[in-house]
Amino acid sequence: MVVGVTQDALIAILAAVLVVVAGLLVAAETAIGRVSRSQIEDGGNEDSARVARLLAVIADRPRFVNVLLFLSTVATVTATLLIGFLCFTAFDVADGGSGWLALLVAVVVMVTVSYVVLGVAARTLGRQHAEPIAMAAAGPARFLASILGPVTTLLILIGNAVTPGKGYREGPFASQAELREMLDLAEADDLIEDDERQMLHSVFELGDTFAREVMVPRTEMVFIERTKTLRQAMSLNLRSGFSRIPVIGENADDIVGIVYLKDVVRRTYEHREAENTERVESLMRAPYYVPDSKPADALLREMQSARVHMAVVVDEYGGTAGLVTIEDILEEIVGEIADEYDTAAPEVTHVAGGAYRVLARLHIDDFADLTGIEIDSEEEGVDTVLGFVAKRLGHVPIPGASIREGGWLITAEQGAGRRNRIGTVLAQPIPREADEAGEGIDA
């Protein structure tokens, strides 16, 4: 009986020690995951050897965090089994005692201990005293990683193999997912605002966003032929509201350059006769091409390094897919950048004289019902009013472009937002006699 008590006492002591060890490992894991290189370098610690060890750990953070997490899991599971064994012994399960009651007690005890000691106390200490704990844990973490590193790598590979979809090469424990959860918790605790949380989430998502997802598609591009005069280029710049316009050769797949409004203005200001005698190709700058599969974060860095604000996006066949600017990428982080005069407008507004001002994105079927024009959206192959106007014109409408259709004059109005897209369309009834006298399209 004495031996049994001694054995139970030893098991209880061992379980308590394992819980404490697991707590220390969790605190070390939390501290190492929290400290930053700049924090350590600017900390003024005189022990250069300890600083060097910690910087080496931070340089390969996932590897060491995974090892610490593995060991804390081993310690916690082992302690749980030992407590379960003690409960089964205490309730004499072997002699007919209630096994379910013993199991319930073991679960309650270990859940409480794990939550309080590991989930709260250890992580709180790791966050409150991140630098000293990380400094103290760096040496043991490097030693343990040298021994158990291959084991954790193998387990991560097995986990990725049984997990649907693409796994994490270094494990998910120090990944963006964990940091995103921390951001959500910080917002819930009012440490950051909701818009700040959304912006930070957008930064993480930028790496999974491709150029084709942020570009202005080819169908919405405004371009100019290389043989046009500088006066025509300036007119298009002013009417469209764009300061940079692609220059094409034979067609939209043959973008040969980019013409800048400031270059045209400078040239025509210094030489007045140049606006009618010189061609766009004399002032255009070389285009910058990027594949449509390029990640947005890499594209942003590349455009910053090359000091270009606009790039031509090409598809896998070498054709023009669209245009992308630095502002397009930034909008993925901060949201739509609208003009200070932009206001939310209703879909349909009645105007004097029986006219209607409608949003450019109004469905063409609703527009047909409103005006009585016979339009078959399936036959036309368009969904919006602006798409219908573009099809009739044969090119992307700019403010002021208009068509005549079914006794109505349909005019594209002011641009909206930074991209200066057509925001509204004005539909005016044409008197019968005027309609009969003026057929066709007014560009």
BELNORRA-V192836 format. One record per residue. N is the residue number from 0. RES is the residue in one letter. SS is DSSP state (H for helix, E for strand, - for the rest). PSI is psi in whole degrees, 0 to 359 (none if undefined). Layout:
# BELNORRA-V192836
n=N res=RES ss=SS psi=PSI
n=N res=RES ss=SS psi=PSI
This chain:
# BELNORRA-V192836
n=0 res=M ss=- psi=320
n=1 res=V ss=H psi=321
n=2 res=V ss=H psi=320
n=3 res=G ss=H psi=316
n=4 res=V ss=H psi=317
n=5 res=T ss=H psi=318
n=6 res=Q ss=H psi=316
n=7 res=D ss=H psi=320
n=8 res=A ss=H psi=318
n=9 res=L ss=H psi=319
n=10 res=I ss=H psi=319
n=11 res=A ss=H psi=319
n=12 res=I ss=H psi=317
n=13 res=L ss=H psi=319
n=14 res=A ss=H psi=319
n=15 res=A ss=H psi=318
n=16 res=V ss=H psi=318
n=17 res=L ss=H psi=322
n=18 res=V ss=H psi=318
n=19 res=V ss=H psi=316
n=20 res=V ss=H psi=316
n=21 res=A ss=H psi=321
n=22 res=G ss=H psi=318
n=23 res=L ss=H psi=320
n=24 res=L ss=H psi=320
n=25 res=V ss=H psi=319
n=26 res=A ss=H psi=317
n=27 res=A ss=H psi=317
n=28 res=E ss=H psi=315
n=29 res=T ss=H psi=317
n=30 res=A ss=H psi=315
n=31 res=I ss=H psi=324
n=32 res=G ss=H psi=344
n=33 res=R ss=H psi=325
n=34 res=V ss=- psi=154
n=35 res=S ss=- psi=160
n=36 res=R ss=H psi=315
n=37 res=S ss=H psi=324
n=38 res=Q ss=H psi=320
n=39 res=I ss=H psi=316
n=40 res=E ss=H psi=329
n=41 res=D ss=- psi=3
n=42 res=G ss=- psi=344
n=43 res=G ss=- psi=21
n=44 res=N ss=- psi=130
n=45 res=E ss=- psi=345
n=46 res=D ss=- psi=90
n=47 res=S ss=H psi=328
n=48 res=A ss=H psi=316
n=49 res=R ss=H psi=321
n=50 res=V ss=H psi=317
n=51 res=A ss=H psi=319
n=52 res=R ss=H psi=317
n=53 res=L ss=H psi=321
n=54 res=L ss=H psi=324
n=55 res=A ss=H psi=323
n=56 res=V ss=H psi=317
n=57 res=I ss=H psi=327
n=58 res=A ss=H psi=332
n=59 res=D ss=- psi=54
n=60 res=R ss=H psi=313
n=61 res=P ss=H psi=322
n=62 res=R ss=H psi=313
n=63 res=F ss=H psi=323
n=64 res=V ss=H psi=320
n=65 res=N ss=H psi=319
n=66 res=V ss=H psi=314
n=67 res=L ss=H psi=320
n=68 res=L ss=H psi=321
n=69 res=F ss=H psi=313
n=70 res=L ss=H psi=321
n=71 res=S ss=H psi=326
n=72 res=T ss=H psi=316
n=73 res=V ss=H psi=314
n=74 res=A ss=H psi=318
n=75 res=T ss=H psi=314
n=76 res=V ss=H psi=319
n=77 res=T ss=H psi=316
n=78 res=A ss=H psi=321
n=79 res=T ss=H psi=317
n=80 res=L ss=H psi=321
n=81 res=L ss=H psi=317
n=82 res=I ss=H psi=323
n=83 res=G ss=H psi=319
n=84 res=F ss=H psi=317
n=85 res=L ss=H psi=319
n=86 res=C ss=H psi=319
n=87 res=F ss=H psi=325
n=88 res=T ss=H psi=317
n=89 res=A ss=H psi=325
n=90 res=F ss=- psi=11
n=91 res=D ss=- psi=49
n=92 res=V ss=H psi=326
n=93 res=A ss=H psi=334
n=94 res=D ss=H psi=21
n=95 res=G ss=- psi=7
n=96 res=G ss=- psi=170
n=97 res=S ss=- psi=109
n=98 res=G ss=H psi=324
n=99 res=W ss=H psi=322
n=100 res=L ss=H psi=319
n=101 res=A ss=H psi=318
n=102 res=L ss=H psi=319
n=103 res=L ss=H psi=317
n=104 res=V ss=H psi=317
n=105 res=A ss=H psi=318
n=106 res=V ss=H psi=313
n=107 res=V ss=H psi=315
n=108 res=V ss=H psi=311
n=109 res=M ss=H psi=326
n=110 res=V ss=H psi=316
n=111 res=T ss=H psi=312
n=112 res=V ss=H psi=315
n=113 res=S ss=H psi=319
n=114 res=Y ss=H psi=314
n=115 res=V ss=H psi=309
n=116 res=V ss=H psi=312
n=117 res=L ss=H psi=313
n=118 res=G ss=H psi=326
n=119 res=V ss=H psi=297
n=120 res=A ss=H psi=309
n=121 res=A ss=H psi=315
n=122 res=R ss=H psi=325
n=123 res=T ss=H psi=315
n=124 res=L ss=H psi=319
n=125 res=G ss=H psi=327
n=126 res=R ss=H psi=320
n=127 res=Q ss=H psi=324
n=128 res=H ss=- psi=51
n=129 res=A ss=H psi=313
n=130 res=E ss=H psi=308
n=131 res=P ss=H psi=322
n=132 res=I ss=H psi=317
n=133 res=A ss=H psi=322
n=134 res=M ss=H psi=317
n=135 res=A ss=H psi=329
n=136 res=A ss=H psi=347
n=137 res=A ss=H psi=313
n=138 res=G ss=H psi=305
n=139 res=P ss=H psi=325
n=140 res=A ss=H psi=320
n=141 res=R ss=H psi=320
n=142 res=F ss=H psi=313
n=143 res=L ss=H psi=323
n=144 res=A ss=H psi=326
n=145 res=S ss=H psi=333
n=146 res=I ss=H psi=314
n=147 res=L ss=H psi=359
n=148 res=G ss=H psi=312
n=149 res=P ss=H psi=327
n=150 res=V ss=H psi=313
n=151 res=T ss=H psi=323
n=152 res=T ss=H psi=317
n=153 res=L ss=H psi=317
n=154 res=L ss=H psi=323
n=155 res=I ss=H psi=318
n=156 res=L ss=H psi=318
n=157 res=I ss=H psi=317
n=158 res=G ss=H psi=319
n=159 res=N ss=H psi=327
n=160 res=A ss=H psi=324
n=161 res=V ss=H psi=356
n=162 res=T ss=- psi=129
n=163 res=P ss=- psi=145
n=164 res=G ss=- psi=186
n=165 res=K ss=- psi=130
n=166 res=G ss=- psi=187
n=167 res=Y ss=- psi=126
n=168 res=R ss=- psi=322
n=169 res=E ss=- psi=15
n=170 res=G ss=- psi=155
n=171 res=P ss=- psi=2
n=172 res=F ss=- psi=333
n=173 res=A ss=- psi=41
n=174 res=S ss=- psi=181
n=175 res=Q ss=H psi=327
n=176 res=A ss=H psi=318
n=177 res=E ss=H psi=319
n=178 res=L ss=H psi=324
n=179 res=R ss=H psi=321
n=180 res=E ss=H psi=322
n=181 res=M ss=H psi=323
n=182 res=L ss=H psi=318
n=183 res=D ss=H psi=320
n=184 res=L ss=H psi=321
n=185 res=A ss=H psi=321
n=186 res=E ss=H psi=322
n=187 res=A ss=H psi=329
n=188 res=D ss=- psi=9
n=189 res=D ss=- psi=26
n=190 res=L ss=- psi=330
n=191 res=I ss=- psi=159
n=192 res=E ss=- psi=161
n=193 res=D ss=H psi=320
n=194 res=D ss=H psi=329
n=195 res=E ss=H psi=320
n=196 res=R ss=H psi=315
n=197 res=Q ss=H psi=322
n=198 res=M ss=H psi=318
n=199 res=L ss=H psi=322
n=200 res=H ss=H psi=321
n=201 res=S ss=H psi=326
n=202 res=V ss=H psi=317
n=203 res=F ss=H psi=321
n=204 res=E ss=H psi=344
n=205 res=L ss=H psi=325
n=206 res=G ss=- psi=338
n=207 res=D ss=- psi=7
n=208 res=T ss=- psi=136
n=209 res=F ss=E psi=164
n=210 res=A ss=H psi=323
n=211 res=R ss=H psi=340
n=212 res=E ss=H psi=341
n=213 res=V ss=H psi=352
n=214 res=M ss=- psi=162
n=215 res=V ss=E psi=117
n=216 res=P ss=E psi=159
n=217 res=R ss=H psi=325
n=218 res=T ss=H psi=343
n=219 res=E ss=H psi=7
n=220 res=M ss=- psi=139
n=221 res=V ss=- psi=125
n=222 res=F ss=E psi=171
n=223 res=I ss=E psi=145
n=224 res=E ss=E psi=149
n=225 res=R ss=- psi=340
n=226 res=T ss=- psi=357
n=227 res=K ss=- psi=155
n=228 res=T ss=E psi=166
n=229 res=L ss=H psi=327
n=230 res=R ss=H psi=318
n=231 res=Q ss=H psi=323
n=232 res=A ss=H psi=316
n=233 res=M ss=H psi=321
n=234 res=S ss=H psi=317
n=235 res=L ss=H psi=321
n=236 res=N ss=H psi=313
n=237 res=L ss=H psi=321
n=238 res=R ss=H psi=323
n=239 res=S ss=H psi=334
n=240 res=G ss=- psi=7
n=241 res=F ss=- psi=139
n=242 res=S ss=- psi=346
n=243 res=R ss=E psi=129
n=244 res=I ss=E psi=132
n=245 res=P ss=E psi=144
n=246 res=V ss=E psi=128
n=247 res=I ss=E psi=158
n=248 res=G ss=- psi=263
n=249 res=E ss=- psi=320
n=250 res=N ss=- psi=186
n=251 res=A ss=- psi=342
n=252 res=D ss=- psi=352
n=253 res=D ss=- psi=70
n=254 res=I ss=E psi=116
n=255 res=V ss=E psi=350
n=256 res=G ss=E psi=181
n=257 res=I ss=E psi=128
n=258 res=V ss=E psi=131
n=259 res=Y ss=E psi=135
n=260 res=L ss=H psi=320
n=261 res=K ss=H psi=328
n=262 res=D ss=H psi=319
n=263 res=V ss=H psi=315
n=264 res=V ss=H psi=316
n=265 res=R ss=H psi=317
n=266 res=R ss=H psi=315
n=267 res=T ss=H psi=335
n=268 res=Y ss=H psi=321
n=269 res=E ss=H psi=329
n=270 res=H ss=- psi=97
n=271 res=R ss=- psi=322
n=272 res=E ss=- psi=346
n=273 res=A ss=H psi=335
n=274 res=E ss=H psi=337
n=275 res=N ss=H psi=342
n=276 res=T ss=H psi=336
n=277 res=E ss=- psi=151
n=278 res=R ss=E psi=163
n=279 res=V ss=H psi=323
n=280 res=E ss=H psi=342
n=281 res=S ss=H psi=341
n=282 res=L ss=- psi=352
n=283 res=M ss=- psi=150
n=284 res=R ss=E psi=159
n=285 res=A ss=- psi=136
n=286 res=P ss=- psi=157
n=287 res=Y ss=- psi=118
n=288 res=Y ss=E psi=141
n=289 res=V ss=E psi=148
n=290 res=P ss=E psi=151
n=291 res=D ss=- psi=348
n=292 res=S ss=- psi=5
n=293 res=K ss=- psi=131
n=294 res=P ss=E psi=144
n=295 res=A ss=H psi=324
n=296 res=D ss=H psi=320
n=297 res=A ss=H psi=323
n=298 res=L ss=H psi=320
n=299 res=L ss=H psi=314
n=300 res=R ss=H psi=321
n=301 res=E ss=H psi=317
n=302 res=M ss=H psi=325
n=303 res=Q ss=H psi=317
n=304 res=S ss=H psi=320
n=305 res=A ss=H psi=351
n=306 res=R ss=- psi=46
n=307 res=V ss=- psi=144
n=308 res=H ss=- psi=344
n=309 res=M ss=E psi=136
n=310 res=A ss=E psi=148
n=311 res=V ss=E psi=123
n=312 res=V ss=E psi=126
n=313 res=V ss=E psi=148
n=314 res=D ss=- psi=186
n=315 res=E ss=- psi=343
n=316 res=Y ss=- psi=2
n=317 res=G ss=- psi=2
n=318 res=G ss=- psi=163
n=319 res=T ss=E psi=122
n=320 res=A ss=E psi=330
n=321 res=G ss=E psi=196
n=322 res=L ss=E psi=147
n=323 res=V ss=E psi=140
n=324 res=T ss=E psi=166
n=325 res=I ss=H psi=322
n=326 res=E ss=H psi=326
n=327 res=D ss=H psi=320
n=328 res=I ss=H psi=319
n=329 res=L ss=H psi=328
n=330 res=E ss=H psi=334
n=331 res=E ss=H psi=338
n=332 res=I ss=H psi=310
n=333 res=V ss=H psi=353
n=334 res=G ss=- psi=178
n=335 res=E ss=- psi=130
n=336 res=I ss=- psi=105
n=337 res=A ss=- psi=157
n=338 res=D ss=- psi=151
n=339 res=E ss=- psi=346
n=340 res=Y ss=- psi=358
n=341 res=D ss=- psi=134
n=342 res=T ss=- psi=154
n=343 res=A ss=- psi=125
n=344 res=A ss=- psi=150
n=345 res=P ss=- psi=160
n=346 res=E ss=- psi=321
n=347 res=V ss=E psi=132
n=348 res=T ss=E psi=130
n=349 res=H ss=E psi=135
n=350 res=V ss=E psi=152
n=351 res=A ss=- psi=146
n=352 res=G ss=- psi=15
n=353 res=G ss=- psi=13
n=354 res=A ss=E psi=165
n=355 res=Y ss=E psi=140
n=356 res=R ss=E psi=119
n=357 res=V ss=E psi=156
n=358 res=L ss=E psi=144
n=359 res=A ss=- psi=333
n=360 res=R ss=- psi=5
n=361 res=L ss=- psi=137
n=362 res=H ss=E psi=141
n=363 res=I ss=H psi=329
n=364 res=D ss=H psi=320
n=365 res=D ss=H psi=323
n=366 res=F ss=H psi=321
n=367 res=A ss=H psi=319
n=368 res=D ss=H psi=325
n=369 res=L ss=H psi=318
n=370 res=T ss=H psi=345
n=371 res=G ss=- psi=8
n=372 res=I ss=- psi=138
n=373 res=E ss=- psi=104
n=374 res=I ss=- psi=128
n=375 res=D ss=- psi=107
n=376 res=S ss=H psi=324
n=377 res=E ss=H psi=320
n=378 res=E ss=H psi=321
n=379 res=E ss=H psi=331
n=380 res=G ss=- psi=25
n=381 res=V ss=- psi=160
n=382 res=D ss=- psi=333
n=383 res=T ss=E psi=165
n=384 res=V ss=H psi=316
n=385 res=L ss=H psi=322
n=386 res=G ss=H psi=323
n=387 res=F ss=H psi=316
n=388 res=V ss=H psi=318
n=389 res=A ss=H psi=321
n=390 res=K ss=H psi=319
n=391 res=R ss=H psi=322
n=392 res=L ss=H psi=326
n=393 res=G ss=- psi=4
n=394 res=H ss=- psi=174
n=395 res=V ss=- psi=126
n=396 res=P ss=- psi=146
n=397 res=I ss=- psi=163
n=398 res=P ss=- psi=129
n=399 res=G ss=- psi=342
n=400 res=A ss=- psi=141
n=401 res=S ss=E psi=159
n=402 res=I ss=E psi=160
n=403 res=R ss=E psi=130
n=404 res=E ss=E psi=119
n=405 res=G ss=- psi=38
n=406 res=G ss=- psi=15
n=407 res=W ss=E psi=144
n=408 res=L ss=E psi=115
n=409 res=I ss=E psi=116
n=410 res=T ss=E psi=131
n=411 res=A ss=E psi=131
n=412 res=E ss=- psi=209
n=413 res=Q ss=- psi=151
n=414 res=G ss=E psi=156
n=415 res=A ss=E psi=140
n=416 res=G ss=- psi=180
n=417 res=R ss=- psi=327
n=418 res=R ss=- psi=356
n=419 res=N ss=- psi=36
n=420 res=R ss=E psi=151
n=421 res=I ss=E psi=124
n=422 res=G ss=- psi=321
n=423 res=T ss=E psi=158
n=424 res=V ss=E psi=134
n=425 res=L ss=E psi=123
n=426 res=A ss=E psi=117
n=427 res=Q ss=E psi=131
n=428 res=P ss=E psi=138
n=429 res=I ss=- psi=130
n=430 res=P ss=- psi=146
n=431 res=R ss=H psi=315
n=432 res=E ss=H psi=325
n=433 res=A ss=H psi=325
n=434 res=D ss=H psi=322
n=435 res=E ss=H psi=331
n=436 res=A ss=H psi=333
n=437 res=G ss=- psi=90
n=438 res=E ss=- psi=159
n=439 res=G ss=- psi=206
n=440 res=I ss=E psi=137
n=441 res=D ss=E psi=110
n=442 res=A ss=- psi=none
